[in-house]
Amino acid sequence: MPCVALAAAACGGPPRAPAPPTTTTPAPAPAPLPSIDVVFVERPSRDAAWAAITDEARLARLRGMLDNEAARLALALYALAWELSPPPAPAAPALYVGVEAGGNHAEVGLRLADGTSYDELPYLRLADDAETFRGTLLHETGHAVHGLLARGAAGIDAIAIAPIPHSTAAITDRRTAFAEGFGIHLEAVLGHCGREPATRAFYDHAPLPHGPTGDRASEYYFGARDVMTYAQTFARYQAVRDGAYAFEPAARGDYLRVQLDPARELRTLRDPGSLMASEGFVASVLFHVVAAAGCPDALVELAPRYRDVLVALRAAEARTPPAAAPLLALVAEAGEPAIRAFLDLSRGVTVDAEAAGLWAQLYDAAIAVELEARDALLAELEPRRARWLAEALADPTTLGRRVGPVVPVEVPTVAVGIALFGPPQPLTFDANAAGAAMLGLVPGWSVDDVARVLAAREAAPFADLADLRARLAAAGVATTALAAPPTEPTGS
């Protein structure tokens, strides 16, 4: 079975004067990166079992498409995850790649045509083209890595309560956000540290073609081009790197724009529940943990940094009962670097009820160039930030003291969706995460009613659906449209 080597490039640097032979100490050799066998399989139909591809010319072409920096990092991370959490079968480390038209998925449970089944094994389904192997493969391998590390974890198959198919900018649910955020942060890492010319040209937004080009490459399309992909690859780097998804969307009222547009309102921080259900925010935290030390000479050299992250992910998913907020569990397990990143990106809203208001004041002072007010706020914020950090390092559970439980709600009379992904489905959301635009879809709720719901949640997260109904009724907000989903999530 062919093995894809993942040797790290040697680190460069300025030349040094040679030391006398008697004092020369050989530099320690870098620890070898793990390697993984890649097995390409195909099937005649969606319901058929997978069979190994045996045509040597085709195999050579497929292996050749793995010769890029994103694929090398992906395979190194999968090999590391296998080392940390090997499945019961197969015995030899292997990443199976199912080649099929339109493939862009990672799944668990592989059935082969020879009768072999690997029920706990993640595998990929990828399209047979170079673009997929340069980009999609990295994201989907992230899901395979997560699948290996979380194998058998209680709650990993929890029902998603996302109101639309997931999107980096959307508020969905904590499990969707956690899983997708892990995959997305790898794309941000690629955009930040990737050095291959095609990668840099895309993420550096260069060159800048003008005039009719016959495709979407022209700058004319730039404002809508990323949205046309739905995955929004450029935003998955730029907005994730900049921590933009800690803030409320700039769009107001339009449900799809609020869920999909990456533009942010930088004065207004998202509340604690929304942060837990934002895959963009999850991705930002992970990206900052990995990228804080800067970029190495070769992207694959980032792999050793991931050991602590993957160990923390495995421990977070192994908690019993399942973690109420998977992101917070990972941050707690990862320790100080992750805690520092989380507190900075969240601006403390999960630990301090005054954090969002102080941020808004600082923004106002900055935009008005009110230097005295700005300096006074900075003088208040620095000791407060030091206190947040000290408390979290002493007890990481303080990071979630303002995060309530997931409260699943369904509105059976309202259907939402996107045509590309099938027929609309009943509106579902987490009452402790949904934003104003989503809540505004509830029949009978006015703008003032939505404001009352958000004010009640800000005062204290809703404990459950009964608490939600009781508190809204007391505030004069109708609750007749609200129902419990047919099957409530078990792992959020």
N, C-alpha and C positions, 0 to 999 in steps of 0.2 A: 504494500500500500504506500503510495508516494507521500513523503513528508515535506511540508513547507517549512523551510528553515527561517528562524526569526533572530538571527544574530544582530546584536546591537552594533551600530557604527561607533568607531573609536572617537572619543572626545578630542577636539582640537584645542588650540591655545597658542599663545606666544611662545617662541623658542626660549629655552633656558640654557644658561651656561652649564657645560658638563661638570659634574662634581668629581672630585678625586676618586679613583677606583676604590680606595679603602673605605670611603664613606657612602658609596652608592648603595641605595636600598631600592630594589625593584618595586615599582608601583603595583599594588594589588590588582590582579586581573578582575574586570567587572564580572559579577555573577552572571552566568549564562541565562539567557531568557528561555523559558520553557518552549517546547514546540508541540505542534498538534498535527495529526493527520487530517487531511481534508478529503472526504469521500463524496464524489458527485453522483447523484442518483436522479432518475427521471421516472415518469409513470405515463401510461397511455391515456388515462382519464382521471378526473378528480376523485373518483371512488376506488381507484385501483391502488395496489401496493406499489412501493417504490422499488426500482431495480437499479443496480449499479450501472453507470455508463462505462462501456468497455471500449468504445472506439478511440484508439490512441490519438488520432489527429484531433478529435474533438476535445479529449482530455487535455492535450497539450495547450489548446487554445484557452480552455477554461482555467487551467493553472496559470497561464500567462496573464490572465486578467486579475489574478491575485498579486501581481507584482506592482503594488502601489502602496504608498505609506499608510493610507487608511486601512487597507486590508491587513497589512502587517501588524498594526496596532490591534485590530479586532481579533486576530488569531492569537496574539500574545495574551490578550485579556481572557480569551476563552480557555487557553491552556492554563493560565493562572487559576481561573475559577475551578477548572477540573482538578487541579492539584489540591485546592482547598476543600472541594466538596465533590468527590468523584461519585458518579451514579453507580448503581449495582451492576449495570451492564451497558455497553460492552466493557471488556477489561482494559483494552488499549484506548488511550485518549483519542477522540476523533470528533470532528465537526462534520456532520452530514449536511450537504447542501443540495436541496431538491431544485432542479432547474426546470422552470415552467414559464410560459408566457404570462406576463403581468405579475409575477411573483414579487412580493415585498413584505413578507411576513416571517415571524418566528413562531414556532409551535412546539408543543411538548407531546411526545408519544409517536414513535416512528414504527411503521409497519412495512417490512420488506417482503419482496416477492418470493424469497426462499422460505417464507414462513416465520422468520425471526421477527420478534417484536421487542422494542425497547420502550416500555411504557413511561419511563421517567426521563427519557433523553430529549433535550431540546434539539431542534434542527431548524434550518432555514429553508425558505422557499423564495427563490430569487429568479428574476428575469435574466436571460442569457444575453447580457450586453455590458459593455465596459463601464458605462455610467453607473449602472446599478452596483457593480463590484467596487467602484470608487467611493460611493456614498451610502446607498441604502444598506449595503452589507455591514457597515460599521454600526449603524443604528440598530439593525435587527440582531446583530451579534450581541449588542448590549442586552437585548431581551433574553437571548440564550444564556448569557452570563448570569443574569438575574434568575432565570429559571433553574440553573444548576445550584445556585447558592440558596435559593428559597425552597428547594425540593422538599415536599412533604410538610411545609409550614402550614399551620392552621390559618385559615382565612385567606390564603393566597388566591383561591378561586372565588373570592367574594364577588357578588353580583355588582356590576358597575351601575351607578345611578346618574351617569352623565346624560344631560339632556340632548346633546348632539354628539356625533363622533368627535373624539378628542382633538384638541388643537392646542398649540403652545400657548396662545393668548387666552384660552377659555378657562372658565371655572367649571370643573367637572366634578370629580369626587376624589377622595384621598388615595384610593388604591390606583385608579387610573393615573392620577397625577404622579404618584411615586414611580410606577413602572415606566410610564412614558418619559418622565423627567430624567430617569437614568439613561434611557436611550438618547434623548435629545442632547444631554450635556456632552456626549461623545462628539456630536456634530459641532458643538461650540468649541471643543478642544481641537478638533480638526481645523476649524476656521482660524483659530488663534495661533496654533503651533505648526500647522501643516506648511511644508516648504516646497512642494512640487509646483511647477509653474502654473498648471491649470487650476490648482487649489487657490493659489495666491491671486491669480487674475480674477477669479470669481469673488472671493471674500474681500479683496481690496477694491472691488468695484472698478476694475480696469481691464481692458481699455474702455473708452466711452464712445460707442458707435452712434452716429447720428444719421438721420435720413431713413427712408424706407429700406429695410434690410431683408424683407421677405419672411422674417420670423419675429420673435419677441425680444431679440437682442437689443434693438434700438432703445436709446434713452427715453424715447417717447413713451414706452410702456413701463418705465421703471416703477412708478407709483402703484401700479396694479400687478406687475409681473410676479412678485413673490406670492401675492394672494392667489394668483391663477394656479399655482402649484398645490394649493391647500396645505402642504407640509410647510411652506414658507421657510425654505432653507436659509435664506439670507437672514431673516429675523431670528432663526434658531441660533445664529452666531451673534449678531450684533446686539439684539435685545437681551439675550441670555447673558452674554458677557457683561453688559452694562447693568444687570440687575433690574431691568425695566419692569418686570412683572410683579415687583413688590408694590407697584402703584396701580391705582384705578385706571381703567381705559379712558382715553380722551373722548371717545364717542359716547353719546348719551342717547338713550331711548331705543335706538335701532338694535334689535336683539342680535342679529347676525354680526353687525359691526362691533358690538360690544364683545362678542365672543371670539371674533377672529382678527380684528384689526390690531396690529402691534402698537399703534400710537398710544402713549400714556399721558395721564394727567399727573405731572410730577409733584404737585402740591399735596395730593391726597393719597395716603397709604392705604393699602388693602387691610381689612380687618383680619384677626388671627385665623378664623375658620376659612376665609377665602385663600389665604396663603397656603394652607395645608392642602387645598384642592386645586392648586395652580401648578400644572406641570412645568410651566416656564419658570416659576419660582424654585421648584425642586431642582430643575436643571441648573439654575444660577448658583445655588448653594454647592452642588457637587462640582461644577466647573471651577468655582473659586477655591475650593479645597485642593483640587488637583493642580490648577494653574498658578497658584499663589507664588510658587518658587520660580516662575518663569518657564520658558520653553527650552528644551534640550536641543542638541544639534539635529537629532533625528526623532521623528514622532514616536517611533516604537520605544525609544528610551524612557518614555513616560510610564511604561508598563510597571516597573518596580514601585512607582509611587502609588499604584492602585492596590497594593497588597493590603494596607491598612483599611482602605475604603471597602474593599470586598469582604474583608473579615468583619467589618462593622455591619455591612449589609446582611451578611449571613446571620450574625448575632441578632440583628434587629428583627429579621423575619422568623427567627426561632423562638421569640418571646411567647410565653404562655401566661395568660391569654394573649391573643394577638394584639399588637400595639394599636392603641386608639388613633395615633397619628404616626404612620410609618416614617415620615421624614424626621420627626423629632426623635424617634427611636434610633435611627441611623446616626443622627448628629450626636446623641448622647453616647453611643457606642464608639464613635470615631474620636471623641475627646476634643481637646483644646483647639486644634486648627479648625475643625468643623464648627465648634461653638462660636469662635470668633467670627467666622464667615457668616454664620446664620444671624448673629446679633447685628452685624453691620448691614446686611442686606435687608433684614426685616425692620431695622431701625427701632427694635425693641418693642414692637406692638404686641407681641405674645407674652411679654412679661410686665409691661408698665402701661396702665390705663391712660397715662398722660402723654405717651410717646408720640402718638399720631398728631395730637394738638401742638406739641412742641415742634415737630417737624414742619407743620404748616406755618407756624410763626417764623421759623428760620427761613423757609422759602420766601415768605412775604418780605422779610427784612432784606434778603439777598436780592430779590428782584427789584425792590425799591431803592437799593443801595443805602439802606439805613444802617450805617456802620455801628453806631452805638448800640442799637437794638440787636444787631447781629452778634456783636462781641459779648453782649450780656447773655444772649442765648447760648453761645459757645461756652461761656464760663459755667453755665448751668448744666449743659449737656455732658461735658467731659467727665465730671465726677459721677454723674448719673450712669453714663456708659460704663465707667469703671465698676460701679456697684453691680450693674447687670452681669458683667463678666465674672466678677468674684462670686456672686451668688450661683451662677450657672456652673462654674468650675467646681464649686463645693457640692452642688446638688443639681445635676442636669435636668431634673424634673421641673425645675422652676421655669425652664423655657416654655413649658406648656401650661402655665397656670391660668392664662386667659383663653385657652383653647377648649371649647366645649366638645361634646360628643357629636357624632354624625346623627342627624335627625332626617331620615329619608321621608320625602313627601311626594305624592303623585297627584296630578290634576288630570283626572281621566277625560275631562271634556275638552282639553286643549292638546293638540298634536303639534309637534315640532320636528324638524329634520332638515336634511339637505338632500336634494334630488339625487345627487350622485351616489348616495349611500342607501338608497331604498326608500320605501314609503315612510311618511312621518309616524312618529311614535308618541304615546302620551307623555306630556311634560313631567319630568321627574327632576328633583333637585334636593340638595342638602340644605335644610332651613338655616343651618349655621354657617353656610358658605355662599349661597346664592346672592348675586348682586341685584341692584335696583331694576335693571332691564329684564332680568329673568323673573323677578317677583312681579313686575308690571304685567306679565302675561296672565296672571291669575285673574279669572273673571270677577268683576265687581270691585277690584282693588284700584283706587285712584292713586294719583301721585302722593297725596297726603297719607293714604293708607300704607303705601310702601315705605314712606318715611317713618311712620310709626313702627312698622315691623323692624326696620333697621335700628331704630332708637332702642326698642326693647331688647334686641340682640346685643347691642353695644353695652347696655346696662348689665346684662348677664346672658351668656349663651343659653339657648333653649335646652332643657334637660331631655325632652322627648316630645313626641307628637301631642300628648295630652297637655304638657306644659305649654307648648306652642299655642294650642287652641285656647287654653284658659287665659293666658296673658294677652293674646290678641283680642279675645272677646272683651276683656277688661278695658282695653284701649279703644274699643268701638270698631274693630276690624272684623269683617265677616270671615268665617272659616268654613262655610258649607262646601266650598269647592275643593277643600283639602282632604286627601285620603292617604292611608298607608299604602305603599307599594304592595303588590300581591305577594312578593317574597322579599323580605328586607335583607340588606347586606349583613353578612356575619363577620367580616374581617376588617371593616373600616373603623 
